Amino acid sequence: MPEDTLLQWRDEFPILSTCNYLISNSLGAMPRKVYDSLKFYADTWAEHGVSSWGKGWFEMPQMVGNKIAPLMGAAENTVLVHQNASIANSILFGGMDFSDTKRNKVVITDMDFPSDIYVLRRWLPEHMQVHVVKTKDGISIDADELLDAIDENTRLVSVSHVLFRSAYIMPAQEIVEKAHSVGAEVVFNGYHSIGVIPVDVTAMNVDYYIGGVLKWLCGGPGGVFMYVRPDKLTSLDPKVTGWFAHKTPFAFDTEHFDLREDAYRLMNGTPGIASLHAIQPGVDIIAEVGVDAIREKSIRQTNMLIDLADEKGYEVVSPRDSERRGGTVTVNPPNAYEVSRELIARDIKIDYRENAGIRIAPHFYTTDDEVRQAMDAIDEILGDGSWKLHTQNRDFVT
């Protein structure tokens, strides 16, 4: 096997020296340069005080968005960074026109991340109907059933690009094409795609795309990026807004709210500058490593995980076809929840999801030995009975 040149990046991530980190599908490892980036933020604030706004703070949501844009095939100045997906979704859904009573259908799936569904339902007027396409196997969504659900009555399709439980990659291009053919719009949740699989929102011609940096981009919490296709921007009339969205924010005009016509149209109040600094080192590294190289290694190591699970007789709750699988493999051994707790106790960082199993997510900095160690540890935990130590207190789990 040729040398794994991506392992040269391991020293940039301090946690890799203390544990087996296989949970980048939940929270990517922190880059060492975050210390420097946050120090720069603190030094700027300390030295310049309020003048820091003139040192780049005001432009940062778009400046950081422009760093993320090439990783998703977006044009410059089309991506803006917000603080979390619920805020970004609220800005988007609240700005959409749902007044057409004949086009009263929204298509989602029961495999989408719940928070996206919660927010969507809250913003829909009473006449809107939500059509839920349900999984048949707990892994995927039937493409034909989903496409058939998108009809002349459909206003919006709001689905995940990669499903969080199973890492199934949805047929994004086909969804966009079908939706557009009947006059509907599409928004994808890209939390489990950007940074681990190639994505080109421009080629896809998708209307809206919302994702986050905290997983595969190693950017930490507080960084959600929203892409809006340029021709769609001025059609949005956001209700979740603020002074940063005003054409002349420092006019302090309380009588007239004149929305900007660029990406800042979807801004609201003062952004979290510290998180915008913390985001950048991870994004910079992913850009330098390259998503194509990351994807090639991810396919190899996730194939390895599936082979090991098959050898050990554990159920695999992820697609076996690498073309349809993102960066995660979900395995479901006996007593999966309890096993997951013991893996974490042994400093093997994974997570567990109800109705799925143990999610294992190698990234470009993961060694093959770490992949094997995790699977061997499941065997050991089931064999020595240590899983029984974790049969109670099933509260908040990561």
C-alpha positions as CSV (number, residue, x, y, z in Angstrom):
1,M,0.0,0.0,0.0
2,P,1.4,3.5,-0.9
3,E,2.3,5.8,1.9
4,D,-0.6,7.8,3.4
5,T,0.7,11.3,2.8
6,L,-2.3,12.8,4.5
7,L,-1.0,11.7,7.9
8,Q,1.5,14.5,7.7
9,W,-1.3,16.7,9.0
10,R,-1.7,14.8,12.3
11,D,0.6,17.1,14.3
12,E,-1.8,20.0,13.5
13,F,-4.5,18.4,15.7
14,P,-3.5,18.1,19.4
15,I,-6.2,15.6,20.4
16,L,-4.9,13.0,18.0
17,S,-1.9,12.4,20.4
18,T,-4.2,11.6,23.3
19,C,-7.0,9.4,21.9
20,N,-8.4,7.6,18.9
21,Y,-10.5,10.3,17.3
22,L,-13.2,8.8,15.1
23,I,-16.0,11.3,15.5
24,S,-15.4,14.0,12.9
25,N,-19.0,13.4,11.8
26,S,-20.0,15.1,15.0
27,L,-17.2,17.5,15.9
28,G,-14.0,17.7,14.0
29,A,-10.6,17.7,15.8
30,M,-9.5,21.2,16.7
31,P,-6.5,22.5,14.7
32,R,-3.6,23.7,16.7
33,K,-3.7,27.1,14.9
34,V,-7.1,27.9,16.6
35,Y,-5.0,29.0,19.6
36,D,-3.2,31.6,17.3
37,S,-6.4,32.6,15.6
38,L,-8.3,33.3,18.9
39,K,-5.2,35.1,20.3
40,F,-5.2,37.4,17.2
41,Y,-8.9,38.1,17.9
42,A,-8.2,38.9,21.6
43,D,-5.1,41.0,20.7
44,T,-7.2,43.0,18.1
45,W,-9.9,43.6,20.6
46,A,-7.4,44.5,23.4
47,E,-5.4,46.9,21.2
48,H,-8.1,48.5,19.1
49,G,-11.3,48.2,21.2
50,V,-14.3,49.6,19.2
51,S,-12.0,50.4,16.3
52,S,-11.8,46.7,15.7
53,W,-14.9,46.9,13.6
54,G,-12.8,48.9,11.1
55,K,-10.1,46.1,11.2
56,G,-12.2,43.6,9.4
57,W,-14.8,42.6,12.0
58,F,-17.8,44.0,10.0
59,E,-16.8,42.0,6.8
60,M,-15.9,38.8,8.6
61,P,-19.2,36.8,8.0
62,Q,-18.7,37.2,4.2
63,M,-14.9,37.0,4.3
64,V,-15.1,33.6,6.1
65,G,-17.9,32.6,3.8
66,N,-15.6,33.3,0.8
67,K,-13.1,30.8,2.3
68,I,-15.8,28.1,2.5
69,A,-17.3,28.9,-0.9
70,P,-14.6,27.1,-3.1
71,L,-15.1,23.9,-1.0
72,M,-18.7,23.8,-2.2
73,G,-18.4,25.2,-5.7
74,A,-20.0,28.5,-4.8
75,A,-19.1,31.9,-6.4
76,E,-17.4,34.6,-4.3
77,N,-19.8,36.6,-2.1
78,T,-22.6,34.0,-2.2
79,V,-21.9,32.3,1.1
80,L,-22.6,34.0,4.5
81,V,-21.7,32.6,7.9
82,H,-24.3,32.5,10.8
83,Q,-24.1,31.1,14.3
84,N,-26.2,27.9,14.0
85,A,-28.5,26.1,11.6
86,S,-31.7,27.0,13.3
87,I,-30.9,30.7,12.9
88,A,-29.9,30.2,9.2
89,N,-33.0,28.1,8.5
90,S,-35.2,30.6,10.2
91,I,-33.7,33.4,8.1
92,L,-34.3,31.4,5.0
93,F,-37.8,30.0,5.7
94,G,-39.0,33.2,7.2
95,G,-37.9,35.1,4.1
96,M,-39.7,32.8,1.6
97,D,-43.1,33.5,0.1
98,F,-45.5,30.8,1.0
99,S,-48.6,32.8,0.0
100,D,-49.6,30.6,-3.1
101,T,-52.4,28.4,-1.7
102,K,-52.3,26.1,-4.7
103,R,-48.6,25.5,-4.3
104,N,-49.0,24.3,-0.7
105,K,-46.7,21.3,-0.4
106,V,-43.3,20.9,1.3
107,V,-41.4,17.6,0.8
108,I,-39.1,16.3,3.6
109,T,-37.9,12.9,4.8
110,D,-38.0,11.1,8.1
111,M,-34.2,10.8,7.9
112,D,-33.5,14.5,8.0
113,F,-32.0,16.1,11.1
114,P,-34.9,16.9,13.5
115,S,-33.8,20.5,14.2
116,D,-34.3,21.3,10.5
117,I,-37.8,19.9,10.6
118,Y,-38.7,21.7,13.8
119,V,-37.7,25.1,12.4
120,L,-39.4,24.4,9.1
121,R,-42.7,23.5,10.6
122,R,-42.7,26.6,12.8
123,W,-42.3,28.9,9.8
124,L,-44.9,27.3,7.5
125,P,-48.4,29.0,7.3
126,E,-51.4,26.9,8.2
127,H,-52.3,26.1,4.6
128,M,-49.0,24.5,3.9
129,Q,-48.8,20.6,4.0
130,V,-45.7,18.7,4.8
131,H,-45.2,15.5,2.9
132,V,-42.8,13.1,4.7
133,V,-41.0,10.4,2.6
134,K,-40.2,7.6,4.9
135,T,-37.2,5.3,4.9
136,K,-37.9,1.6,4.2
137,D,-34.5,0.2,5.5
138,G,-33.3,2.7,8.1
139,I,-30.4,3.6,5.7
140,S,-31.7,5.3,2.6
141,I,-34.6,7.1,1.0
142,D,-36.2,5.5,-2.1
143,A,-35.2,7.9,-4.8
144,D,-38.2,7.1,-7.0
145,E,-40.6,7.7,-4.1
146,L,-39.0,11.0,-3.3
147,L,-39.0,12.2,-6.9
148,D,-42.6,11.2,-7.3
149,A,-43.6,13.2,-4.3
150,I,-42.3,16.4,-5.9
151,D,-45.2,17.5,-8.0
152,E,-46.9,20.7,-9.3
153,N,-48.2,21.5,-5.9
154,T,-44.7,21.5,-4.3
155,R,-43.3,24.8,-3.1
156,L,-40.2,23.5,-1.5
157,V,-38.0,20.4,-1.0
158,S,-36.0,20.6,2.2
159,V,-33.8,17.5,2.7
160,S,-30.3,16.5,3.9
161,H,-27.7,16.0,1.2
162,V,-26.1,13.3,3.4
163,L,-28.3,11.5,6.0
164,F,-26.9,11.9,9.5
165,R,-27.7,8.4,10.8
166,S,-26.4,6.3,7.9
167,A,-24.3,8.7,5.7
168,Y,-26.4,7.9,2.7
169,I,-25.8,10.4,-0.1
170,M,-29.1,11.6,-1.5
171,P,-29.5,11.9,-5.3
172,A,-29.0,15.7,-5.2
173,Q,-28.8,16.5,-8.8
174,E,-32.0,14.5,-9.6
175,I,-33.8,16.2,-6.8
176,V,-32.9,19.6,-8.0
177,E,-33.8,18.8,-11.6
178,K,-37.2,17.3,-10.7
179,A,-38.1,20.2,-8.4
180,H,-37.2,22.8,-10.9
181,S,-39.1,21.1,-13.6
182,V,-42.3,21.6,-11.6
183,G,-41.5,25.1,-10.4
184,A,-40.4,24.1,-6.8
185,E,-37.2,25.2,-4.9
186,V,-34.7,23.1,-3.1
187,V,-32.7,23.6,0.1
188,F,-30.1,21.0,1.2
189,N,-28.7,20.5,4.6
190,G,-24.9,20.0,4.0
191,Y,-23.6,19.3,7.5
192,H,-22.4,15.8,6.5
193,S,-21.2,16.6,3.0
194,I,-18.9,19.7,2.8
195,G,-15.3,18.8,3.5
196,V,-15.7,15.0,3.0
197,I,-17.4,14.6,-0.4
198,P,-17.1,16.8,-3.4
199,V,-19.9,19.3,-3.8
200,D,-20.6,21.9,-6.5
201,V,-23.7,23.9,-5.7
202,T,-23.2,26.0,-8.9
203,A,-23.2,23.0,-11.2
204,M,-26.0,21.4,-9.2
205,N,-28.0,24.7,-9.7
206,V,-29.5,24.2,-6.2
207,D,-31.4,27.2,-4.8
208,Y,-30.2,27.1,-1.2
209,Y,-27.5,25.2,0.7
210,I,-27.0,25.3,4.5
211,G,-24.1,23.5,6.3
212,G,-21.7,23.8,9.2
213,V,-18.0,23.9,9.9
214,L,-18.0,22.0,13.2
215,K,-17.8,18.5,11.6
216,W,-15.7,17.7,8.6
217,L,-14.3,21.2,8.2
218,C,-12.8,21.1,11.8
219,G,-14.2,24.6,12.5
220,G,-16.0,24.1,15.8
221,P,-19.4,25.4,17.0
222,G,-20.7,28.7,15.9
223,G,-20.1,28.5,12.2
224,V,-23.0,27.8,9.8
225,F,-22.7,28.8,6.2
226,M,-25.7,29.6,4.0
227,Y,-25.5,29.7,0.2
228,V,-28.2,31.4,-1.8
229,R,-28.2,31.2,-5.6
230,P,-27.6,34.8,-6.6
231,D,-30.7,35.2,-8.7
232,K,-32.8,34.1,-5.7
233,L,-31.4,36.6,-3.2
234,T,-33.7,39.5,-3.7
235,S,-36.8,37.3,-3.7
236,L,-36.2,36.7,0.0
237,D,-37.8,39.1,2.4
238,P,-36.3,38.0,5.8
239,K,-38.3,38.4,9.0
240,V,-35.3,37.3,11.1
241,T,-33.2,40.3,10.5
242,G,-31.3,43.2,12.0
243,W,-29.2,46.3,11.4
244,F,-26.5,44.5,9.5
245,A,-29.0,43.8,6.8
246,H,-29.8,47.5,6.3
247,K,-28.3,49.3,3.3
248,T,-27.2,52.1,5.7
249,P,-26.9,50.5,9.1
250,F,-25.3,53.6,10.7
251,A,-28.1,55.9,9.6
252,F,-30.0,54.4,12.5
253,D,-33.3,55.0,10.6
254,T,-36.1,53.5,12.7
255,E,-38.8,54.4,10.1
256,H,-37.5,52.8,7.0
257,F,-35.9,49.4,6.6
258,D,-34.1,49.2,3.3
259,L,-32.7,45.7,2.8
260,R,-29.4,45.3,1.1
261,E,-29.3,43.4,-2.2
262,D,-26.1,41.5,-1.6
263,A,-25.6,38.5,0.7
264,Y,-25.8,40.8,3.7
265,R,-29.5,41.0,3.0
266,L,-29.7,37.9,5.1
267,M,-27.6,39.1,8.0
268,N,-29.2,40.0,11.3
269,G,-27.5,41.4,14.4
270,T,-23.9,41.6,15.5
271,P,-22.1,38.4,14.6
272,G,-20.0,36.3,17.0
273,I,-16.5,37.4,16.0
274,A,-14.6,34.9,18.2
275,S,-16.2,31.9,16.5
276,L,-15.5,33.5,13.1
277,H,-11.8,33.4,14.0
278,A,-12.0,29.9,15.4
279,I,-13.5,28.6,12.1
280,Q,-10.7,29.6,9.8
281,P,-7.8,27.3,10.6
282,G,-9.8,24.2,9.9
283,V,-11.3,25.5,6.7
284,D,-7.8,26.6,5.6
285,I,-6.4,23.0,6.2
286,I,-9.3,21.3,4.4
287,A,-8.7,23.6,1.4
288,E,-5.0,22.8,1.4
289,V,-5.5,19.1,1.8
290,G,-8.2,19.0,-0.9
291,V,-11.6,17.4,-0.8
292,D,-10.8,15.0,-3.6
293,A,-7.9,13.5,-1.6
294,I,-10.0,13.4,1.5
295,R,-12.8,11.6,-0.3
296,E,-10.4,9.0,-1.8
297,K,-9.0,8.1,1.6
298,S,-12.5,8.2,3.2
299,I,-13.8,5.7,0.7
300,R,-10.9,3.4,1.4
301,Q,-11.2,3.5,5.2
302,T,-15.0,3.3,5.3
303,N,-14.7,0.2,3.0
304,M,-12.3,-1.2,5.6
305,L,-14.8,-0.6,8.4
306,I,-17.5,-2.4,6.5
307,D,-15.2,-5.3,5.8
308,L,-14.2,-5.6,9.4
309,A,-17.9,-5.3,10.6
310,D,-18.8,-8.2,8.2
311,E,-15.9,-10.3,9.5
312,K,-17.2,-9.8,13.0
313,G,-20.8,-10.3,12.1
314,Y,-22.0,-6.8,13.1
315,E,-24.9,-5.2,11.3
316,V,-23.9,-2.3,9.0
317,V,-26.4,0.6,8.9
318,S,-24.8,2.5,6.1
319,P,-24.7,2.1,2.3
320,R,-22.3,-0.5,1.0
321,D,-22.0,1.3,-2.3
322,S,-19.2,3.9,-1.8
323,E,-20.8,6.2,-4.4
324,R,-23.8,6.5,-2.1
325,R,-21.9,6.7,1.2
326,G,-20.5,9.7,2.9
327,G,-17.7,9.7,5.5
328,T,-19.3,7.7,8.2
329,V,-20.1,4.0,8.8
330,T,-22.7,3.1,11.3
331,V,-22.4,-0.3,12.9
332,N,-24.9,-1.9,15.2
333,P,-23.4,-4.7,17.3
334,P,-25.4,-6.2,20.2
335,N,-25.9,-3.8,23.1
336,A,-24.7,-1.0,20.8
337,Y,-25.5,1.9,23.2
338,E,-23.6,0.3,26.1
339,V,-20.7,-0.7,23.9
340,S,-20.5,2.9,22.7
341,R,-20.2,4.2,26.2
342,E,-17.3,1.8,26.9
343,L,-15.5,2.7,23.7
344,I,-15.6,6.4,24.9
345,A,-14.4,5.3,28.3
346,R,-11.4,3.7,26.5
347,D,-10.7,7.0,24.7
348,I,-12.0,5.8,21.4
349,K,-14.2,8.7,20.4
350,I,-17.3,7.7,18.5
351,D,-21.0,8.4,19.0
352,Y,-24.3,6.5,19.2
353,R,-27.6,7.4,17.5
354,E,-30.9,5.9,18.3
355,N,-32.5,3.7,15.6
356,A,-29.1,3.4,14.0
357,G,-26.1,2.3,16.1
358,I,-22.5,3.4,16.6
359,R,-21.2,6.0,14.1
360,I,-17.5,5.7,13.2
361,A,-16.0,8.5,11.2
362,P,-12.4,8.4,10.1
363,H,-11.1,11.6,8.6
364,F,-8.0,12.4,6.6
365,Y,-5.8,12.4,9.7
366,T,-6.9,8.9,10.8
367,T,-4.6,5.9,10.6
368,D,-5.6,2.5,9.4
369,D,-4.5,1.1,12.8
370,E,-7.0,3.4,14.5
371,V,-9.8,2.0,12.4
372,R,-8.8,-1.5,13.3
373,Q,-8.4,-0.7,16.9
374,A,-12.0,0.6,17.2
375,M,-13.5,-2.5,15.6
376,D,-11.3,-4.9,17.7
377,A,-12.3,-2.9,20.9
378,I,-16.0,-3.7,20.1
379,D,-15.1,-7.4,20.1
380,E,-13.2,-7.1,23.4
381,I,-16.0,-5.1,25.1
382,L,-18.6,-7.7,24.2
383,G,-16.3,-10.5,25.1
384,D,-15.2,-9.2,28.6
385,G,-18.7,-8.0,29.5
386,S,-17.5,-4.4,30.2
387,W,-20.5,-3.1,28.3
388,K,-22.6,-4.1,31.3
389,L,-21.1,-1.2,33.2
390,H,-23.2,1.2,31.1
391,T,-26.7,-0.2,31.3
392,Q,-28.2,2.8,33.1
393,N,-28.4,6.6,32.8
394,R,-29.2,6.8,29.1
395,D,-29.5,10.6,29.1
396,F,-27.9,13.0,26.7
397,V,-25.4,11.1,24.6
398,T,-22.9,12.3,22.0
